[in-house]
Amino acid sequence: MDQDYSANIISITDEDGVEYELEVLSSVTYKGAEYLALTPADADDEAEELEVSILKSVMDGDEPILVAVEDDDELETVYDLLMQNIFEDEEDDGEDDES
């Protein structure tokens, strides 16, 4: 998969050549690897449940690619770390609004 990082939206192309626009909700480094919490960029902000994918950035030669996390324990740990980041960001945003 190729990706183009810019702001909080990335564009990835899967192995079938289909391009997707994804919003980066959060990222975290765990055991030397970067993980991203992503949702479709065109997701409905009013939806009760947000479709979130967690992908791992790995190097393919000299280019980073995003891959699914296969190990359940690794996925659970990274999910917890990403959720902590998201909630911390929301709390920080709330504090800024109160000033």
N, CA, C and O atoms as CSV, one atom per row, in Angstrom:
chain,resi,resn,atom,element,x,y,z
A,1,MET,N,N,0.832,-1.182,0.000
A,1,MET,CA,C,0.000,0.000,0.000
A,1,MET,C,C,0.873,1.240,0.000
A,1,MET,O,O,1.823,1.328,0.778
A,2,ASP,N,N,0.569,2.187,-0.851
A,2,ASP,CA,C,1.237,3.478,-0.844
A,2,ASP,C,C,0.390,4.429,-0.022
A,2,ASP,O,O,-0.835,4.309,0.013
A,3,GLN,N,N,1.046,5.379,0.645
A,3,GLN,CA,C,0.280,6.380,1.360
A,3,GLN,C,C,0.924,7.742,1.220
A,3,GLN,O,O,2.134,7.863,1.029
A,4,ASP,N,N,0.088,8.770,1.320
A,4,ASP,CA,C,0.537,10.147,1.229
A,4,ASP,C,C,0.079,10.849,2.489
A,4,ASP,O,O,-1.105,11.151,2.634
A,5,TYR,N,N,1.025,11.120,3.431
A,5,TYR,CA,C,0.687,11.770,4.689
A,5,TYR,C,C,0.553,13.275,4.467
A,5,TYR,O,O,1.455,13.899,3.908
A,6,SER,N,N,-0.556,13.859,4.896
A,6,SER,CA,C,-0.696,15.307,4.896
A,6,SER,C,C,-1.764,15.686,5.897
A,6,SER,O,O,-2.887,15.184,5.845
A,7,ALA,N,N,-1.403,16.586,6.819
A,7,ALA,CA,C,-2.300,16.996,7.916
A,7,ALA,C,C,-2.804,15.755,8.628
A,7,ALA,O,O,-2.004,14.904,9.015
A,8,ASN,N,N,-4.114,15.630,8.811
A,8,ASN,CA,C,-4.683,14.468,9.486
A,8,ASN,C,C,-5.375,13.527,8.511
A,8,ASN,O,O,-6.048,12.588,8.937
A,9,ILE,N,N,-5.224,13.756,7.229
A,9,ILE,CA,C,-5.829,12.903,6.204
A,9,ILE,C,C,-4.707,12.242,5.414
A,9,ILE,O,O,-3.761,12.898,4.979
A,10,ILE,N,N,-4.831,10.926,5.238
A,10,ILE,CA,C,-3.875,10.217,4.393
A,10,ILE,C,C,-4.633,9.519,3.277
A,10,ILE,O,O,-5.814,9.198,3.412
A,11,SER,N,N,-3.959,9.300,2.212
A,11,SER,CA,C,-4.508,8.582,1.070
A,11,SER,C,C,-3.705,7.302,0.923
A,11,SER,O,O,-2.481,7.341,0.796
A,12,ILE,N,N,-4.399,6.157,0.938
A,12,ILE,CA,C,-3.708,4.889,0.736
A,12,ILE,C,C,-4.286,4.185,-0.479
A,12,ILE,O,O,-5.456,4.361,-0.821
A,13,THR,N,N,-3.463,3.400,-1.113
A,13,THR,CA,C,-3.881,2.599,-2.259
A,13,THR,C,C,-3.630,1.147,-1.918
A,13,THR,O,O,-2.504,0.761,-1.606
A,14,ASP,N,N,-4.692,0.330,-1.978
A,14,ASP,CA,C,-4.524,-1.083,-1.628
A,14,ASP,C,C,-3.906,-1.852,-2.784
A,14,ASP,O,O,-3.638,-1.293,-3.848
A,15,GLU,N,N,-3.683,-3.144,-2.561
A,15,GLU,CA,C,-3.010,-3.968,-3.566
A,15,GLU,C,C,-3.815,-4.123,-4.856
A,15,GLU,O,O,-3.272,-4.551,-5.875
A,16,ASP,N,N,-5.117,-3.774,-4.822
A,16,ASP,CA,C,-5.957,-3.837,-6.022
A,16,ASP,C,C,-6.021,-2.497,-6.748
A,16,ASP,O,O,-6.720,-2.366,-7.752
A,17,GLY,N,N,-5.286,-1.496,-6.239
A,17,GLY,CA,C,-5.265,-0.193,-6.871
A,17,GLY,C,C,-6.401,0.727,-6.441
A,17,GLY,O,O,-6.569,1.804,-7.013
A,18,VAL,N,N,-7.188,0.318,-5.435
A,18,VAL,CA,C,-8.287,1.139,-4.935
A,18,VAL,C,C,-7.728,2.136,-3.926
A,18,VAL,O,O,-7.006,1.761,-3.003
A,19,GLU,N,N,-8.073,3.420,-4.115
A,19,GLU,CA,C,-7.563,4.472,-3.238
A,19,GLU,C,C,-8.593,4.819,-2.169
A,19,GLU,O,O,-9.791,4.899,-2.440
A,20,TYR,N,N,-8.101,5.024,-0.951
A,20,TYR,CA,C,-8.949,5.380,0.180
A,20,TYR,C,C,-8.399,6.619,0.856
A,20,TYR,O,O,-7.185,6.768,0.994
A,21,GLU,N,N,-9.288,7.513,1.280
A,21,GLU,CA,C,-8.925,8.672,2.078
A,21,GLU,C,C,-9.277,8.349,3.524
A,21,GLU,O,O,-10.425,8.023,3.826
A,22,LEU,N,N,-8.290,8.438,4.423
A,22,LEU,CA,C,-8.491,8.103,5.823
A,22,LEU,C,C,-8.054,9.250,6.718
A,22,LEU,O,O,-7.071,9.933,6.432
A,23,GLU,N,N,-8.792,9.456,7.804
A,23,GLU,CA,C,-8.418,10.458,8.793
A,23,GLU,C,C,-7.634,9.775,9.900
A,23,GLU,O,O,-8.053,8.739,10.418
A,24,VAL,N,N,-6.497,10.355,10.264
A,24,VAL,CA,C,-5.681,9.839,11.356
A,24,VAL,C,C,-6.243,10.405,12.656
A,24,VAL,O,O,-6.171,11.610,12.898
A,25,LEU,N,N,-6.804,9.527,13.494
A,25,LEU,CA,C,-7.349,9.956,14.777
A,25,LEU,C,C,-6.259,10.102,15.819
A,25,LEU,O,O,-6.297,11.010,16.649
A,26,SER,N,N,-5.283,9.200,15.771
A,26,SER,CA,C,-4.188,9.208,16.732
A,26,SER,C,C,-3.087,8.304,16.205
A,26,SER,O,O,-3.312,7.462,15.336
A,27,SER,N,N,-1.888,8.499,16.750
A,27,SER,CA,C,-0.785,7.600,16.430
A,27,SER,C,C,0.011,7.372,17.702
A,27,SER,O,O,0.018,8.202,18.611
A,28,VAL,N,N,0.679,6.231,17.746
A,28,VAL,CA,C,1.474,5.883,18.919
A,28,VAL,C,C,2.642,5.023,18.461
A,28,VAL,O,O,2.532,4.265,17.497
A,29,THR,N,N,3.768,5.150,19.168
A,29,THR,CA,C,4.913,4.286,18.915
A,29,THR,C,C,4.959,3.243,20.019
A,29,THR,O,O,4.930,3.571,21.206
A,30,TYR,N,N,5.030,1.986,19.613
A,30,TYR,CA,C,5.074,0.866,20.552
A,30,TYR,C,C,6.120,-0.116,20.065
A,30,TYR,O,O,6.049,-0.602,18.936
A,31,LYS,N,N,7.093,-0.409,20.920
A,31,LYS,CA,C,8.197,-1.323,20.588
A,31,LYS,C,C,8.863,-0.939,19.268
A,31,LYS,O,O,9.176,-1.795,18.440
A,32,GLY,N,N,9.073,0.369,19.092
A,32,GLY,CA,C,9.805,0.867,17.935
A,32,GLY,C,C,9.013,0.980,16.652
A,32,GLY,O,O,9.563,1.404,15.636
A,33,ALA,N,N,7.737,0.615,16.661
A,33,ALA,CA,C,6.912,0.705,15.456
A,33,ALA,C,C,5.821,1.748,15.651
A,33,ALA,O,O,5.351,1.963,16.768
A,34,GLU,N,N,5.417,2.398,14.555
A,34,GLU,CA,C,4.348,3.388,14.621
A,34,GLU,C,C,3.027,2.725,14.238
A,34,GLU,O,O,2.951,1.958,13.278
A,35,TYR,N,N,1.989,3.040,15.014
A,35,TYR,CA,C,0.640,2.524,14.783
A,35,TYR,C,C,-0.296,3.707,14.622
A,35,TYR,O,O,-0.142,4.725,15.297
A,36,LEU,N,N,-1.267,3.573,13.729
A,36,LEU,CA,C,-2.218,4.643,13.470
A,36,LEU,C,C,-3.640,4.157,13.703
A,36,LEU,O,O,-4.000,3.051,13.300
A,37,ALA,N,N,-4.448,4.990,14.356
A,37,ALA,CA,C,-5.890,4.754,14.458
A,37,ALA,C,C,-6.516,5.578,13.345
A,37,ALA,O,O,-6.374,6.801,13.314
A,38,LEU,N,N,-7.215,4.903,12.424
A,38,LEU,CA,C,-7.735,5.548,11.221
A,38,LEU,C,C,-9.228,5.324,11.084
A,38,LEU,O,O,-9.761,4.300,11.511
A,39,THR,N,N,-9.899,6.303,10.479
A,39,THR,CA,C,-11.314,6.174,10.150
A,39,THR,C,C,-11.506,6.743,8.750
A,39,THR,O,O,-10.732,7.602,8.329
A,40,PRO,N,N,-12.522,6.283,8.017
A,40,PRO,CA,C,-12.748,6.857,6.681
A,40,PRO,C,C,-12.911,8.373,6.769
A,40,PRO,O,O,-13.623,8.871,7.641
A,41,ALA,N,N,-12.259,9.104,5.875
A,41,ALA,CA,C,-12.297,10.563,5.906
A,41,ALA,C,C,-13.704,11.096,5.690
A,41,ALA,O,O,-14.035,12.189,6.149
A,42,ASP,N,N,-14.530,10.329,4.994
A,42,ASP,CA,C,-15.895,10.775,4.719
A,42,ASP,C,C,-16.901,10.210,5.726
A,42,ASP,O,O,-18.103,10.197,5.457
A,43,ALA,N,N,-16.417,9.743,6.885
A,43,ALA,CA,C,-17.298,9.168,7.907
A,43,ALA,C,C,-18.257,10.231,8.428
A,43,ALA,O,O,-17.906,11.407,8.518
A,44,ASP,N,N,-19.455,9.812,8.766
A,44,ASP,CA,C,-20.491,10.686,9.298
A,44,ASP,C,C,-20.151,11.073,10.733
A,44,ASP,O,O,-20.088,10.211,11.609
A,45,ASP,N,N,-19.933,12.352,10.978
A,45,ASP,CA,C,-19.600,12.832,12.320
A,45,ASP,C,C,-20.743,12.612,13.309
A,45,ASP,O,O,-20.520,12.605,14.520
A,46,GLU,N,N,-21.946,12.435,12.812
A,46,GLU,CA,C,-23.115,12.260,13.668
A,46,GLU,C,C,-23.347,10.796,14.052
A,46,GLU,O,O,-24.185,10.514,14.908
A,47,ALA,N,N,-22.623,9.867,13.439
A,47,ALA,CA,C,-22.821,8.437,13.704
A,47,ALA,C,C,-22.472,8.118,15.149
A,47,ALA,O,O,-21.526,8.669,15.712
A,48,GLU,N,N,-23.263,7.206,15.749
A,48,GLU,CA,C,-23.005,6.813,17.136
A,48,GLU,C,C,-21.706,6.035,17.265
A,48,GLU,O,O,-20.954,6.232,18.220
A,49,GLU,N,N,-21.435,5.149,16.307
A,49,GLU,CA,C,-20.211,4.354,16.345
A,49,GLU,C,C,-19.347,4.691,15.148
A,49,GLU,O,O,-19.812,4.721,14.009
A,50,LEU,N,N,-18.092,4.942,15.427
A,50,LEU,CA,C,-17.135,5.291,14.403
A,50,LEU,C,C,-16.358,4.043,14.009
A,50,LEU,O,O,-15.868,3.318,14.875
A,51,GLU,N,N,-16.242,3.789,12.721
A,51,GLU,CA,C,-15.452,2.656,12.238
A,51,GLU,C,C,-13.980,3.035,12.309
A,51,GLU,O,O,-13.525,3.922,11.588
A,52,VAL,N,N,-13.234,2.356,13.187
A,52,VAL,CA,C,-11.821,2.671,13.389
A,52,VAL,C,C,-10.977,1.450,13.043
A,52,VAL,O,O,-11.271,0.331,13.464
A,53,SER,N,N,-9.931,1.686,12.273
A,53,SER,CA,C,-8.968,0.638,11.939
A,53,SER,C,C,-7.635,1.008,12.562
A,53,SER,O,O,-7.266,2.181,12.614
A,54,ILE,N,N,-6.917,0.002,13.032
A,54,ILE,CA,C,-5.574,0.214,13.553
A,54,ILE,C,C,-4.600,-0.479,12.612
A,54,ILE,O,O,-4.671,-1.690,12.402
A,55,LEU,N,N,-3.693,0.308,12.050
A,55,LEU,CA,C,-2.704,-0.219,11.123
A,55,LEU,C,C,-1.312,0.114,11.623
A,55,LEU,O,O,-1.094,1.117,12.302
A,56,LYS,N,N,-0.377,-0.754,11.271
A,56,LYS,CA,C,1.020,-0.614,11.668
A,56,LYS,C,C,1.823,-0.151,10.462
A,56,LYS,O,O,1.660,-0.665,9.355
A,57,SER,N,N,2.691,0.824,10.690
A,57,SER,CA,C,3.565,1.305,9.632
A,57,SER,C,C,4.854,0.484,9.659
A,57,SER,O,O,5.552,0.448,10.672
A,58,VAL,N,N,5.162,-0.170,8.546
A,58,VAL,CA,C,6.389,-0.954,8.425
A,58,VAL,C,C,7.114,-0.529,7.152
A,58,VAL,O,O,6.504,0.000,6.223
A,59,MET,N,N,8.400,-0.764,7.124
A,59,MET,CA,C,9.190,-0.394,5.954
A,59,MET,C,C,9.185,-1.524,4.924
A,59,MET,O,O,9.394,-2.690,5.259
A,60,ASP,N,N,8.946,-1.156,3.679
A,60,ASP,CA,C,9.017,-2.068,2.547
A,60,ASP,C,C,10.131,-1.526,1.660
A,60,ASP,O,O,9.903,-0.676,0.799
A,61,GLY,N,N,11.340,-2.035,1.888
A,61,GLY,CA,C,12.504,-1.441,1.239
A,61,GLY,C,C,12.790,-0.118,1.907
A,61,GLY,O,O,13.124,-0.081,3.092
A,62,ASP,N,N,12.663,0.981,1.160
A,62,ASP,CA,C,12.880,2.300,1.750
A,62,ASP,C,C,11.581,3.107,1.842
A,62,ASP,O,O,11.610,4.318,2.060
A,63,GLU,N,N,10.438,2.422,1.675
A,63,GLU,CA,C,9.147,3.103,1.725
A,63,GLU,C,C,8.262,2.533,2.823
A,63,GLU,O,O,8.159,1.315,2.965
A,64,PRO,N,N,7.610,3.418,3.618
A,64,PRO,CA,C,6.696,2.900,4.647
A,64,PRO,C,C,5.378,2.438,4.024
A,64,PRO,O,O,4.857,3.062,3.099
A,65,ILE,N,N,4.857,1.337,4.550
A,65,ILE,CA,C,3.536,0.858,4.142
A,65,ILE,C,C,2.726,0.579,5.405
A,65,ILE,O,O,3.293,0.371,6.477
A,66,LEU,N,N,1.411,0.574,5.279
A,66,LEU,CA,C,0.524,0.278,6.395
A,66,LEU,C,C,0.011,-1.141,6.260
A,66,LEU,O,O,-0.448,-1.551,5.194
A,67,VAL,N,N,0.093,-1.894,7.364
A,67,VAL,CA,C,-0.357,-3.289,7.362
A,67,VAL,C,C,-1.256,-3.536,8.565
A,67,VAL,O,O,-1.187,-2.820,9.564
A,68,ALA,N,N,-2.092,-4.550,8.459
A,68,ALA,CA,C,-2.961,-4.940,9.561
A,68,ALA,C,C,-2.126,-5.549,10.683
A,68,ALA,O,O,-1.091,-6.168,10.437
A,69,VAL,N,N,-2.590,-5.367,11.914
A,69,VAL,CA,C,-1.927,-5.960,13.080
A,69,VAL,C,C,-2.531,-7.341,13.275
A,69,VAL,O,O,-3.723,-7.462,13.557
A,70,GLU,N,N,-1.717,-8.387,13.126
A,70,GLU,CA,C,-2.205,-9.763,13.174
A,70,GLU,C,C,-2.254,-10.345,14.581
A,70,GLU,O,O,-3.109,-11.181,14.874
A,71,ASP,N,N,-1.344,-9.912,15.457
A,71,ASP,CA,C,-1.253,-10.474,16.802
A,71,ASP,C,C,-2.290,-9.825,17.723
A,71,ASP,O,O,-2.293,-8.605,17.888
A,72,ASP,N,N,-3.170,-10.634,18.322
A,72,ASP,CA,C,-4.250,-10.116,19.161
A,72,ASP,C,C,-3.739,-9.368,20.388
A,72,ASP,O,O,-4.292,-8.329,20.748
A,73,ASP,N,N,-2.695,-9.878,21.035
A,73,ASP,CA,C,-2.146,-9.209,22.219
A,73,ASP,C,C,-1.537,-7.852,21.841
A,73,ASP,O,O,-1.728,-6.859,22.543
A,74,GLU,N,N,-0.810,-7.826,20.737
A,74,GLU,CA,C,-0.218,-6.579,20.251
A,74,GLU,C,C,-1.322,-5.574,19.913
A,74,GLU,O,O,-1.227,-4.396,20.258
A,75,LEU,N,N,-2.365,-6.049,19.237
A,75,LEU,CA,C,-3.479,-5.184,18.849
A,75,LEU,C,C,-4.177,-4.610,20.079
A,75,LEU,O,O,-4.505,-3.424,20.104
A,76,GLU,N,N,-4.404,-5.427,21.086
A,76,GLU,CA,C,-5.074,-4.967,22.310
A,76,GLU,C,C,-4.243,-3.911,23.035
A,76,GLU,O,O,-4.777,-2.902,23.496
A,77,THR,N,N,-2.939,-4.146,23.135
A,77,THR,CA,C,-2.052,-3.189,23.794
A,77,THR,C,C,-2.027,-1.864,23.042
A,77,THR,O,O,-2.142,-0.797,23.646
A,78,VAL,N,N,-1.876,-1.937,21.727
A,78,VAL,CA,C,-1.823,-0.726,20.910
A,78,VAL,C,C,-3.165,0.005,20.961
A,78,VAL,O,O,-3.193,1.234,21.026
A,79,TYR,N,N,-4.272,-0.731,20.933
A,79,TYR,CA,C,-5.605,-0.127,21.035
A,79,TYR,C,C,-5.703,0.685,22.328
A,79,TYR,O,O,-6.147,1.833,22.306
A,80,ASP,N,N,-5.292,0.096,23.450
A,80,ASP,CA,C,-5.349,0.790,24.737
A,80,ASP,C,C,-4.511,2.067,24.718
A,80,ASP,O,O,-4.948,3.104,25.216
A,81,LEU,N,N,-3.311,1.993,24.145
A,81,LEU,CA,C,-2.437,3.172,24.064
A,81,LEU,C,C,-3.050,4.266,23.186
A,81,LEU,O,O,-3.009,5.447,23.531
A,82,LEU,N,N,-3.617,3.857,22.049
A,82,LEU,CA,C,-4.240,4.823,21.147
A,82,LEU,C,C,-5.450,5.485,21.799
A,82,LEU,O,O,-5.643,6.693,21.663
A,83,MET,N,N,-6.261,4.707,22.504
A,83,MET,CA,C,-7.437,5.272,23.170
A,83,MET,C,C,-7.021,6.256,24.263
A,83,MET,O,O,-7.674,7.283,24.450
A,84,GLN,N,N,-5.940,5.951,24.986
A,84,GLN,CA,C,-5.430,6.888,25.989
A,84,GLN,C,C,-5.039,8.202,25.320
A,84,GLN,O,O,-5.347,9.279,25.832
A,85,ASN,N,N,-4.361,8.115,24.177
A,85,ASN,CA,C,-3.961,9.324,23.440
A,85,ASN,C,C,-5.172,10.123,22.999
A,85,ASN,O,O,-5.198,11.345,23.146
A,86,ILE,N,N,-6.171,9.446,22.463
A,86,ILE,CA,C,-7.362,10.135,21.968
A,86,ILE,C,C,-8.070,10.847,23.116
A,86,ILE,O,O,-8.455,12.008,22.980
A,87,PHE,N,N,-8.245,10.160,24.248
A,87,PHE,CA,C,-8.935,10.778,25.382
A,87,PHE,C,C,-8.119,11.910,25.982
A,87,PHE,O,O,-8.690,12.908,26.422
A,88,GLU,N,N,-6.791,11.781,26.012
A,88,GLU,CA,C,-5.944,12.869,26.504
A,88,GLU,C,C,-6.064,14.087,25.601
A,88,GLU,O,O,-6.133,15.217,26.083
A,89,ASP,N,N,-6.089,13.855,24.275
A,89,ASP,CA,C,-6.239,14.956,23.327
A,89,ASP,C,C,-7.574,15.660,23.519
A,89,ASP,O,O,-7.638,16.889,23.467
A,90,GLU,N,N,-8.655,14.887,23.742
A,90,GLU,CA,C,-9.973,15.476,23.954
A,90,GLU,C,C,-9.992,16.292,25.237
A,90,GLU,O,O,-10.585,17.370,25.272
A,91,GLU,N,N,-9.347,15.791,26.300
A,91,GLU,CA,C,-9.291,16.524,27.564
A,91,GLU,C,C,-8.500,17.811,27.390
A,91,GLU,O,O,-8.890,18.851,27.922
A,92,ASP,N,N,-7.390,17.759,26.651
A,92,ASP,CA,C,-6.576,18.951,26.412
A,92,ASP,C,C,-7.374,19.972,25.614
A,92,ASP,O,O,-7.308,21.167,25.903
A,93,ASP,N,N,-8.131,19.518,24.608
A,93,ASP,CA,C,-8.954,20.421,23.824
A,93,ASP,C,C,-10.017,21.073,24.686
A,93,ASP,O,O,-10.313,22.256,24.517
A,94,GLY,N,N,-10.591,20.324,25.599
A,94,GLY,CA,C,-11.611,20.857,26.503
A,94,GLY,C,C,-11.058,21.910,27.418
A,94,GLY,O,O,-11.730,22.903,27.696
A,95,GLU,N,N,-9.840,21.717,27.895
A,95,GLU,CA,C,-9.190,22.700,28.763
A,95,GLU,C,C,-8.932,23.997,28.007
A,95,GLU,O,O,-9.073,25.084,28.568
A,96,ASP,N,N,-8.555,23.884,26.737
A,96,ASP,CA,C,-8.311,25.085,25.928
A,96,ASP,C,C,-9.589,25.883,25.741
A,96,ASP,O,O,-9.557,27.113,25.737
A,97,ASP,N,N,-10.727,25.186,25.584
A,97,ASP,CA,C,-11.995,25.838,25.365
A,97,ASP,C,C,-12.473,26.588,26.594
A,97,ASP,O,O,-13.191,27.581,26.479
A,98,GLU,N,N,-12.072,26.109,27.790
A,98,GLU,CA,C,-12.539,26.706,29.028
A,98,GLU,C,C,-11.787,27.977,29.370
A,98,GLU,O,O,-12.266,28.778,30.173
A,99,SER,N,N,-10.630,28.177,28.783
A,99,SER,CA,C,-9.784,29.354,29.111
A,99,SER,C,C,-10.393,30.625,28.605
A,99,SER,O,O,-9.823,31.700,28.790
